Amino acid sequence: MTTAEAETGRTVTTSIPARLDRLPWSRWHWTIVIGLGTVWILDGLEVTVVGNIAGRLSEPGSGLAISSGQVTGVAAALYVAGACVGALFWGRMTDRFGRKKLFMITLAVYLAATALTAISFEAWWFFLFRFLTGFGIGGEYAAINSAIDELIPAKYRGRVDLIINGSFWVGAVGGSLLSILALNTGILAANVGWRLTFALGAVLALVILLVRRHVPESPRWLLIHGRDREAEEVVTGIERHVEQEKGEPLPEPHGEITIHQRRSVSFVEIARTVFADYRKRAVLGFSLFIGQAFLYNAITFGFGAILTRFFDVPSGHTGYYFAVIAVGNFLGPLLLGKLFDTVGRRVMISSTYLLSGLLLFGTAWLFDRGSLTAGTLTACWCVVLFFASAGASSAYLTVSEIFPMETRAMSIAFFYALGTAAGGISGPLLFADLTGTGKVGDTVLAFQIGAGLMCVAGLVAAFLAVDAERRSLEDIAKPLTAVTQKARAATARRRDVTPQSSNPA
């Protein structure tokens, strides 16, 4: 690494990004995945448990004076609002103060809020800490996706991102099964079972927090923010661990980047970069998040009501059906993830969106004809969501890698908040009216709206998706602090030229 003094900071030429990208997969990378990625399981657990235990909370003897509608309505909306606000607030903090500091703080916020939810004694307390739980989770999405992308080698970045984001559904399966246990008053008292589910989430978060202590700060972030010596130490330590594990020297890195270090980037500059300099990429991110948000709400928002109303499934058994589609959701990113790194982003993103949309159109047609049972409808949803989940996970991957590093966490936060608000606010308002009428035609229309928006997003991806597979983040989107070749040469001249002293004869 070489450095040169500049007028307002230091200019650094380094191979650190190339050194990180050329690493083979190792146990150290598994530590990153476990320490950072498992929080999505907690999110899935949270969302599913609350939806499934709403009936129990509203019953006499639950220890909480609250209605089922307040749990699935007010509390759910506050969780969504907390996630949106948290994403934007913590996203900005993540870009300014670092990935590690923030992913420790946001998980601590989640842990405390979940634990305090477990001891709720009044509805207002439950509502407050549902908001704060979402506030912590929203920050996690920005901090974690940023750190993972900057630490995982380019060769594996796509599949790792997809599997980690898809692990939400592992939590959803666990939440479905856990809620069945919590609702069984033969095992747990009515005022105890639901509290233990939240307490379990806090315990799991504590375990993850302990693992995270060993995850380093992003060397890329350190480098740009004037802490290149720390970045060098982190990367050297990683290389030493990997070499010891593999028992052979690492290959030489290829490529350097020259940056002009800056302590911070203004919010105005971030906004101008994302929405002016990268306008087409912003349209892509918007389309992907809106499409997946509405498709998921078309299916999952009225999931239980559709099964009970049209197929006479007992309300206490809908959790089993949800567990089945949750498995389909996880298998999509798990089995298709590698293709995003090999076949490529453009083909896989557009095809998963289009396929899931077209398959949901087909499901709507069969439902309208009366050709489905509860089991076959669930099977259709499973197939749709197998592709949709891979597509939805790729939306997070896309916005985390196609914008400059200085804006990465804020970009993730913005599009996450946008998608969450659309999915958690606009979606339920629309689909609640449609699926709540009890008319087949209205439910079919809900399916068709979700399917149509997913197909539109797929077409946008076919034209605007970035071919980011196996490419360095710095190659996909040049950092705002990167020095152009012309400026680099000028800096070198200033460094090499020394004034001549006069020596009169």
DRENRO-368832 format. One line per field, with one value per residue (C-alpha): residue number from 1; residue in three letters; x, y, z. Coordinates in Angstrom, 1 decimal, decimal comma, padded with zeros to 4 digits. Layout:
% DRENRO-368832
i	NUM ...
aa	Ala ...
px	X ...
py	Y ...
pz	Z ...
//
This chain:
% DRENRO-368832
i	1 2 3 4 5 6 7 8 9 10 11 12 13 14 15 16 17 18 19 20 21 22 23 24 25 26 27 28 29 30 31 32 33 34 35 36 37 38 39 40 41 42 43 44 45 46 47 48 49 50 51 52 53 54 55 56 57 58 59 60 61 62 63 64 65 66 67 68 69 70 71 72 73 74 75 76 77 78 79 80 81 82 83 84 85 86 87 88 89 90 91 92 93 94 95 96 97 98 99 100 101 102 103 104 105 106 107 108 109 110 111 112 113 114 115 116 117 118 119 120 121 122 123 124 125 126 127 128 129 130 131 132 133 134 135 136 137 138 139 140 141 142 143 144 145 146 147 148 149 150 151 152 153 154 155 156 157 158 159 160 161 162 163 164 165 166 167 168 169 170 171 172 173 174 175 176 177 178 179 180 181 182 183 184 185 186 187 188 189 190 191 192 193 194 195 196 197 198 199 200 201 202 203 204 205 206 207 208 209 210 211 212 213 214 215 216 217 218 219 220 221 222 223 224 225 226 227 228 229 230 231 232 233 234 235 236 237 238 239 240 241 242 243 244 245 246 247 248 249 250 251 252 253 254 255 256 257 258 259 260 261 262 263 264 265 266 267 268 269 270 271 272 273 274 275 276 277 278 279 280 281 282 283 284 285 286 287 288 289 290 291 292 293 294 295 296 297 298 299 300 301 302 303 304 305 306 307 308 309 310 311 312 313 314 315 316 317 318 319 320 321 322 323 324 325 326 327 328 329 330 331 332 333 334 335 336 337 338 339 340 341 342 343 344 345 346 347 348 349 350 351 352 353 354 355 356 357 358 359 360 361 362 363 364 365 366 367 368 369 370 371 372 373 374 375 376 377 378 379 380 381 382 383 384 385 386 387 388 389 390 391 392 393 394 395 396 397 398 399 400 401 402 403 404 405 406 407 408 409 410 411 412 413 414 415 416 417 418 419 420 421 422 423 424 425 426 427 428 429 430 431 432 433 434 435 436 437 438 439 440 441 442 443 444 445 446 447 448 449 450 451 452 453 454 455 456 457 458 459 460 461 462 463 464 465 466 467 468 469 470 471 472 473 474 475 476 477 478 479 480 481 482 483 484 485 486 487 488 489 490 491 492 493 494 495 496 497 498 499 500 501 502 503 504 505
aa	Met Thr Thr Ala Glu Ala Glu Thr Gly Arg Thr Val Thr Thr Ser Ile Pro Ala Arg Leu Asp Arg Leu Pro Trp Ser Arg Trp His Trp Thr Ile Val Ile Gly Leu Gly Thr Val Trp Ile Leu Asp Gly Leu Glu Val Thr Val Val Gly Asn Ile Ala Gly Arg Leu Ser Glu Pro Gly Ser Gly Leu Ala Ile Ser Ser Gly Gln Val Thr Gly Val Ala Ala Ala Leu Tyr Val Ala Gly Ala Cys Val Gly Ala Leu Phe Trp Gly Arg Met Thr Asp Arg Phe Gly Arg Lys Lys Leu Phe Met Ile Thr Leu Ala Val Tyr Leu Ala Ala Thr Ala Leu Thr Ala Ile Ser Phe Glu Ala Trp Trp Phe Phe Leu Phe Arg Phe Leu Thr Gly Phe Gly Ile Gly Gly Glu Tyr Ala Ala Ile Asn Ser Ala Ile Asp Glu Leu Ile Pro Ala Lys Tyr Arg Gly Arg Val Asp Leu Ile Ile Asn Gly Ser Phe Trp Val Gly Ala Val Gly Gly Ser Leu Leu Ser Ile Leu Ala Leu Asn Thr Gly Ile Leu Ala Ala Asn Val Gly Trp Arg Leu Thr Phe Ala Leu Gly Ala Val Leu Ala Leu Val Ile Leu Leu Val Arg Arg His Val Pro Glu Ser Pro Arg Trp Leu Leu Ile His Gly Arg Asp Arg Glu Ala Glu Glu Val Val Thr Gly Ile Glu Arg His Val Glu Gln Glu Lys Gly Glu Pro Leu Pro Glu Pro His Gly Glu Ile Thr Ile His Gln Arg Arg Ser Val Ser Phe Val Glu Ile Ala Arg Thr Val Phe Ala Asp Tyr Arg Lys Arg Ala Val Leu Gly Phe Ser Leu Phe Ile Gly Gln Ala Phe Leu Tyr Asn Ala Ile Thr Phe Gly Phe Gly Ala Ile Leu Thr Arg Phe Phe Asp Val Pro Ser Gly His Thr Gly Tyr Tyr Phe Ala Val Ile Ala Val Gly Asn Phe Leu Gly Pro Leu Leu Leu Gly Lys Leu Phe Asp Thr Val Gly Arg Arg Val Met Ile Ser Ser Thr Tyr Leu Leu Ser Gly Leu Leu Leu Phe Gly Thr Ala Trp Leu Phe Asp Arg Gly Ser Leu Thr Ala Gly Thr Leu Thr Ala Cys Trp Cys Val Val Leu Phe Phe Ala Ser Ala Gly Ala Ser Ser Ala Tyr Leu Thr Val Ser Glu Ile Phe Pro Met Glu Thr Arg Ala Met Ser Ile Ala Phe Phe Tyr Ala Leu Gly Thr Ala Ala Gly Gly Ile Ser Gly Pro Leu Leu Phe Ala Asp Leu Thr Gly Thr Gly Lys Val Gly Asp Thr Val Leu Ala Phe Gln Ile Gly Ala Gly Leu Met Cys Val Ala Gly Leu Val Ala Ala Phe Leu Ala Val Asp Ala Glu Arg Arg Ser Leu Glu Asp Ile Ala Lys Pro Leu Thr Ala Val Thr Gln Lys Ala Arg Ala Ala Thr Ala Arg Arg Arg Asp Val Thr Pro Gln Ser Ser Asn Pro Ala
px	000,0 001,3 000,1 000,6 -000,4 -003,2 -004,6 -007,6 -006,6 -004,5 -004,4 -004,0 -003,2 -004,1 -004,8 -007,0 -010,3 -008,5 -006,9 -010,3 -011,9 -009,2 -009,6 -010,8 -013,8 -012,7 -013,8 -013,3 -016,0 -018,4 -017,8 -019,0 -022,1 -023,1 -022,2 -024,0 -026,5 -028,4 -030,3 -032,7 -033,8 -034,8 -036,8 -038,7 -039,3 -040,6 -043,0 -044,5 -044,9 -046,7 -049,1 -049,8 -050,3 -052,6 -055,6 -054,0 -053,1 -056,6 -058,1 -058,9 -056,1 -053,3 -052,1 -052,6 -055,7 -055,5 -057,6 -056,5 -057,1 -054,7 -052,0 -052,2 -053,2 -051,7 -048,7 -047,9 -048,0 -045,8 -043,3 -043,2 -043,0 -040,1 -038,3 -038,6 -037,5 -034,7 -033,4 -033,1 -031,6 -029,2 -028,3 -027,0 -025,1 -023,6 -022,1 -020,7 -019,5 -018,7 -020,3 -019,2 -020,2 -023,7 -024,3 -023,5 -025,8 -028,7 -028,7 -028,5 -031,6 -033,4 -032,4 -033,5 -036,8 -037,7 -036,9 -039,1 -041,9 -042,0 -042,9 -045,7 -048,4 -050,4 -051,2 -049,2 -046,1 -046,5 -047,0 -044,0 -041,6 -042,9 -041,9 -038,5 -038,0 -038,7 -036,4 -033,5 -034,3 -034,5 -031,0 -029,8 -030,6 -028,5 -025,5 -025,4 -025,9 -023,1 -020,7 -021,4 -020,9 -017,7 -016,2 -017,3 -015,2 -016,7 -016,9 -019,3 -021,1 -024,3 -025,1 -024,1 -026,4 -029,3 -029,0 -028,6 -031,6 -033,6 -032,9 -035,7 -037,9 -036,0 -037,1 -040,7 -040,8 -039,5 -042,0 -044,9 -043,9 -043,0 -046,4 -048,2 -046,3 -047,0 -050,7 -051,0 -052,4 -051,9 -048,2 -047,9 -050,2 -052,1 -050,1 -046,7 -046,4 -046,4 -044,0 -041,5 -041,5 -040,3 -037,8 -036,4 -035,8 -033,8 -031,7 -030,9 -029,9 -027,6 -025,8 -025,4 -024,1 -021,4 -020,3 -020,3 -017,6 -015,2 -016,4 -014,0 -014,8 -015,0 -011,5 -013,1 -014,9 -011,7 -009,7 -012,0 -012,3 -008,6 -007,9 -005,8 -003,4 -006,3 -007,5 -004,1 -004,0 -007,5 -006,8 -003,3 -005,0 -007,6 -005,0 -003,0 -006,0 -006,9 -003,3 -003,0 -006,3 -005,4 -001,7 -000,5 000,3 -002,5 -002,4 -001,3 -004,0 -004,7 -005,7 -005,2 -007,4 -006,4 -008,7 -008,7 -009,7 -012,6 -014,1 -017,7 -020,0 -023,0 -026,5 -027,1 -024,2 -025,5 -029,0 -027,5 -025,3 -028,2 -031,0 -029,1 -025,8 -027,3 -030,9 -031,4 -030,1 -032,4 -035,4 -034,2 -034,0 -037,5 -039,0 -037,5 -038,6 -042,1 -042,7 -041,7 -043,5 -046,8 -046,5 -045,7 -048,7 -051,0 -050,2 -049,3 -051,4 -054,7 -053,1 -055,0 -058,2 -058,2 -057,6 -060,3 -062,9 -062,6 -061,4 -062,7 -059,2 -059,4 -057,7 -055,5 -054,1 -053,0 -049,6 -048,8 -049,6 -047,5 -044,6 -044,8 -044,7 -041,9 -039,8 -040,4 -039,3 -036,0 -035,2 -035,4 -032,4 -030,6 -030,8 -030,7 -028,2 -025,1 -026,7 -026,6 -022,8 -022,5 -025,4 -025,4 -027,5 -029,5 -030,7 -031,5 -033,1 -035,4 -036,3 -037,1 -039,3 -041,1 -041,5 -043,0 -045,3 -046,5 -047,0 -049,1 -051,2 -051,7 -052,6 -055,1 -056,7 -057,0 -058,4 -061,0 -062,0 -062,4 -059,8 -057,8 -058,0 -056,2 -053,3 -052,9 -053,3 -050,4 -048,4 -048,9 -047,9 -044,8 -043,7 -044,4 -042,5 -039,6 -038,7 -040,1 -038,0 -034,8 -035,9 -036,8 -033,4 -031,7 -033,3 -031,3 -028,2 -028,8 -029,1 -026,2 -023,7 -024,7 -024,1 -020,8 -019,4 -019,9 -023,7 -024,1 -025,8 -028,0 -029,1 -030,0 -031,9 -033,8 -035,0 -035,6 -037,8 -039,5 -040,3 -041,3 -043,6 -045,2 -045,5 -046,4 -048,7 -050,1 -050,2 -052,3 -054,7 -055,3 -055,3 -057,3 -060,3 -059,9 -059,4 -061,8 -064,9 -065,1 -065,6 -063,5 -063,1 -061,7 -059,1 -058,2 -057,7 -055,4 -053,3 -053,3 -052,1 -049,1 -048,3 -048,5 -046,2 -043,7 -043,7 -043,2 -040,2 -038,8 -039,0 -037,3 -034,5 -034,1 -033,2 -031,6 -030,0 -026,2 -023,9 -022,3 -021,4 -017,8 -016,9 -015,3 -017,6 -015,3 -015,6 -019,4 -019,7 -016,5 -016,3 -017,0 -013,5 -011,8 -009,1 -009,2 -006,2 -005,6 -005,8 -003,6 -000,9 -001,1 -000,8 002,3 003,9 003,3 004,9 007,9 008,8 010,9 011,8 015,4 017,4 019,4 023,2 024,6 028,2
py	000,0 003,4 006,8 010,4 013,6 015,5 019,0 017,8 014,3 011,4 009,6 005,9 003,2 -000,2 -003,8 -004,6 -005,1 -007,5 -009,3 -009,9 -011,0 -013,6 -015,5 -019,1 -020,1 -020,9 -021,5 -017,7 -017,0 -019,4 -017,3 -014,3 -016,0 -017,4 -014,2 -011,8 -013,8 -015,7 -012,6 -013,1 -016,3 -014,1 -011,8 -014,7 -016,1 -012,7 -012,0 -015,6 -016,0 -012,7 -013,6 -017,1 -016,2 -013,3 -015,4 -016,6 -013,1 -011,9 -014,7 -014,1 -015,3 -014,3 -011,7 -008,9 -006,9 -006,8 -007,9 -010,1 -007,2 -005,0 -007,6 -008,2 -004,6 -002,0 -004,0 -005,3 -001,8 -000,4 -003,2 -002,3 001,4 000,7 -001,3 001,5 004,2 002,0 001,1 004,8 005,9 003,1 003,0 006,5 005,8 002,6 004,6 007,2 005,2 001,7 -001,6 -003,4 -000,7 -000,6 -004,3 -004,7 -001,8 -002,8 -006,4 -005,1 -003,0 -006,0 -008,2 -005,7 -004,8 -008,5 -009,4 -006,4 -007,5 -010,8 -009,1 -007,0 -006,1 -003,5 -003,1 000,2 -001,6 -004,4 -001,8 000,3 -002,7 -004,1 -000,7 -000,9 -004,5 -003,4 -000,4 -002,8 -005,3 -002,5 -001,4 -004,9 -005,1 -002,1 -002,9 -006,7 -006,6 -003,9 -005,9 -009,2 -007,9 -006,2 -009,3 -012,1 -012,8 -011,7 -015,3 -016,3 -013,0 -013,8 -017,2 -016,2 -013,1 -015,1 -017,9 -015,5 -013,4 -016,6 -017,8 -015,6 -018,6 -020,9 -018,6 -018,7 -022,5 -022,4 -019,7 -021,7 -024,8 -022,9 -021,1 -024,5 -025,5 -022,1 -022,3 -025,7 -024,9 -028,6 -027,9 -024,2 -021,9 -019,3 -016,4 -018,2 -019,8 -016,6 -014,9 -017,8 -017,4 -013,8 -014,8 -017,4 -014,8 -012,7 -015,7 -016,5 -012,9 -013,0 -016,0 -014,3 -011,1 -013,2 -014,7 -011,2 -010,0 -011,9 -010,3 -007,5 -004,1 -004,0 -003,2 -001,4 001,0 001,5 002,2 004,9 006,6 007,2 004,1 002,2 000,8 -000,9 -002,2 -003,6 -005,4 -006,9 -008,2 -009,6 -011,4 -012,9 -014,0 -015,6 -017,6 -018,8 -019,8 -021,8 -023,6 -024,3 -025,1 -023,2 -019,6 -017,5 -016,5 -013,0 -010,3 -008,6 -004,9 -001,8 001,2 004,7 006,7 010,1 009,4 011,2 011,0 011,4 011,9 014,3 013,1 015,4 013,8 010,3 011,3 012,8 009,8 007,3 009,2 011,2 009,6 006,0 006,8 003,6 001,5 003,3 002,4 -001,2 -001,3 000,4 -002,1 -005,2 -004,2 -003,2 -006,3 -008,8 -006,8 -007,0 -010,6 -011,7 -009,8 -011,2 -014,7 -014,4 -011,6 -013,4 -016,9 -018,1 -016,5 -018,0 -021,5 -021,2 -019,4 -021,3 -024,7 -025,0 -025,6 -025,2 -022,0 -023,9 -026,0 -023,1 -023,1 -026,4 -025,1 -022,0 -024,2 -026,0 -022,8 -021,5 -024,5 -023,8 -020,2 -021,3 -023,9 -021,4 -019,3 -022,4 -024,3 -021,4 -019,2 -020,5 -019,8 -016,1 -016,3 -018,6 -018,0 -014,4 -011,7 -010,4 -013,8 -015,1 -012,0 -011,5 -015,2 -015,7 -012,7 -013,5 -017,2 -016,5 -013,9 -016,2 -019,2 -017,0 -016,0 -019,8 -020,4 -017,6 -019,2 -022,6 -021,0 -019,1 -022,4 -024,2 -026,7 -026,5 -028,0 -026,6 -029,0 -028,3 -024,5 -024,8 -026,8 -024,1 -021,4 -023,5 -023,6 -019,8 -018,9 -021,2 -018,8 -015,6 -016,1 -016,3 -013,2 -011,3 -012,2 -011,0 -007,6 -007,1 -008,4 -006,0 -002,8 -003,7 -004,1 -001,6 001,6 003,2 002,0 005,3 005,1 001,3 001,1 004,1 002,6 -000,7 001,1 003,3 000,5 -001,8 000,8 001,5 -002,2 -002,8 000,2 -000,9 -004,5 -003,8 -000,8 -000,4 -004,1 -005,1 -002,2 -003,3 -007,1 -007,0 -005,6 -008,1 -011,3 -010,2 -010,1 -013,9 -013,6 -015,9 -013,1 -010,6 -013,1 -013,9 -010,1 -009,9 -012,8 -011,1 -007,7 -009,4 -011,5 -008,5 -006,3 -009,2 -009,6 -005,9 -006,0 -009,0 -007,1 -004,1 -006,4 -007,9 -004,5 -002,7 -005,4 -005,0 -007,9 -007,9 -011,6 -012,4 -008,7 -006,5 -004,1 -001,3 -002,4 -002,5 001,0 003,1 004,6 008,3 008,6 006,9 009,0 009,3 008,4 012,0 013,2 010,2 011,3 014,9 013,8 011,7 014,7 016,9 014,2 013,7 017,3 019,0 022,8 023,5 025,6 028,6 028,5 031,8 031,7
pz	000,0 -000,9 000,4 -000,6 001,2 -000,5 000,2 002,2 003,2 002,1 -001,2 -000,8 -003,4 -002,2 -003,2 -000,2 -002,1 -004,5 -001,6 000,0 -003,3 -004,2 -000,9 -001,2 001,0 004,5 008,1 008,6 006,1 007,8 011,0 009,1 007,8 011,2 013,1 010,7 008,7 011,4 012,5 009,5 011,3 014,2 012,0 010,5 014,0 015,2 012,4 012,3 016,0 016,5 013,7 015,0 018,7 018,1 019,0 022,3 023,3 022,9 025,1 028,8 031,0 028,6 031,1 028,5 027,7 023,9 021,0 018,1 015,7 017,7 017,5 013,8 013,1 015,4 016,7 013,2 011,7 014,5 013,9 010,2 011,0 013,4 010,8 008,2 010,6 012,0 008,5 007,6 010,9 011,4 007,7 007,8 011,0 009,4 006,6 009,0 011,9 010,6 010,0 013,2 015,7 014,2 013,8 017,5 018,6 016,4 017,6 021,2 020,6 019,1 022,1 024,7 023,0 022,5 026,1 027,3 025,0 026,9 030,2 028,7 031,2 029,2 025,6 025,3 026,6 024,0 021,2 022,3 022,3 019,1 017,5 019,1 018,0 014,4 014,9 015,7 012,9 010,3 011,3 011,0 007,3 006,4 008,7 007,9 004,2 003,9 006,0 004,3 000,8 001,8 003,5 001,2 -001,9 -005,2 -006,5 -003,7 -002,9 -004,8 -003,4 000,2 000,1 -001,3 001,3 004,2 003,2 002,5 006,0 007,1 006,2 008,5 011,3 009,8 010,0 013,6 014,4 013,0 015,0 018,1 018,1 017,9 021,1 022,7 022,0 023,7 027,1 028,1 028,1 028,9 030,8 028,6 030,2 029,9 026,4 024,4 026,7 026,3 022,5 022,9 025,6 023,3 020,6 023,1 024,1 020,5 019,9 022,9 021,4 018,0 019,8 021,4 018,0 016,4 018,7 016,5 013,3 012,2 010,9 007,1 005,7 002,8 005,2 007,3 004,2 002,9 006,3 006,8 008,9 006,3 009,0 010,7 007,4 006,6 010,0 009,5 006,0 007,0 009,9 007,6 005,1 007,9 009,1 005,6 004,8 008,0 007,2 003,5 004,2 001,1 000,1 -001,3 -004,9 -005,7 -005,8 -009,1 -009,2 -007,2 -006,4 -005,5 -003,2 -001,6 002,0 003,6 007,0 005,9 002,9 003,1 002,9 -000,1 -002,0 -001,2 -002,5 -005,7 -006,3 -006,0 -007,7 -010,3 -011,1 -010,8 -011,9 -013,8 -011,0 -008,6 -010,9 -010,8 -007,0 -006,7 -009,2 -007,5 -004,0 -004,9 -007,0 -004,4 -001,6 -003,4 -004,5 -000,9 000,4 -002,2 -001,0 002,7 004,0 003,7 003,9 007,0 006,0 002,5 003,9 006,5 004,4 001,1 002,3 005,8 007,3 011,2 012,3 014,6 011,7 009,4 011,0 009,4 005,9 006,5 007,6 004,2 002,1 004,4 003,5 -000,2 000,4 001,9 -000,7 -003,6 -002,5 -001,2 -004,5 -007,0 -005,3 -007,0 -010,4 -009,6 -009,6 -012,6 -015,0 -014,0 -012,2 -015,2 -016,4 -012,9 -011,4 -014,4 -014,8 -011,1 -011,0 -014,3 -013,5 -010,0 -011,5 -014,3 -011,9 -009,6 -012,6 -013,2 -009,6 -009,7 -012,8 -011,1 -008,0 -010,0 -011,7 -008,3 -009,3 -006,1 -002,6 000,5 -000,2 -003,9 -003,4 -000,8 -003,3 -006,0 -003,5 -002,7 -006,3 -006,8 -003,7 -004,5 -007,4 -005,7 -002,7 -004,7 -006,6 -003,4 -001,9 -005,0 -004,6 -001,4 -003,1 -006,0 -004,0 -001,7 -004,6 -007,4 -005,6 -004,4 -001,1 000,7 000,0 000,5 003,8 003,2 -000,2 001,3 004,1 001,6 -000,6 002,3 004,0 000,7 000,1 003,8 003,8 000,5 001,7 005,3 004,8 001,3 000,6 003,6 003,1 -000,5 000,0 003,3 001,4 -001,4 000,5 003,3 001,1 000,8 -002,9 -005,2 -007,8 -005,3 -004,1 -007,7 -008,3 -005,3 -006,8 -010,2 -008,8 -007,1 -010,1 -012,5 -010,4 -010,1 -013,9 -014,5 -012,1 -014,0 -017,3 -015,7 -014,5 -018,0 -019,3 -016,3 -014,2 -013,6 -014,6 -011,2 -010,9 -009,9 -010,1 -007,4 -005,7 -006,7 -010,3 -010,2 -008,7 -008,3 -004,8 -004,5 -003,0 -005,9 -007,6 -011,4 -013,4 -014,3 -010,6 -009,6 -012,0 -010,8 -007,2 -008,1 -009,8 -006,7 -004,5 -006,7 -007,6 -004,9 -005,1 -006,2 -003,6 -004,9 -004,4 -005,6 -006,8
//
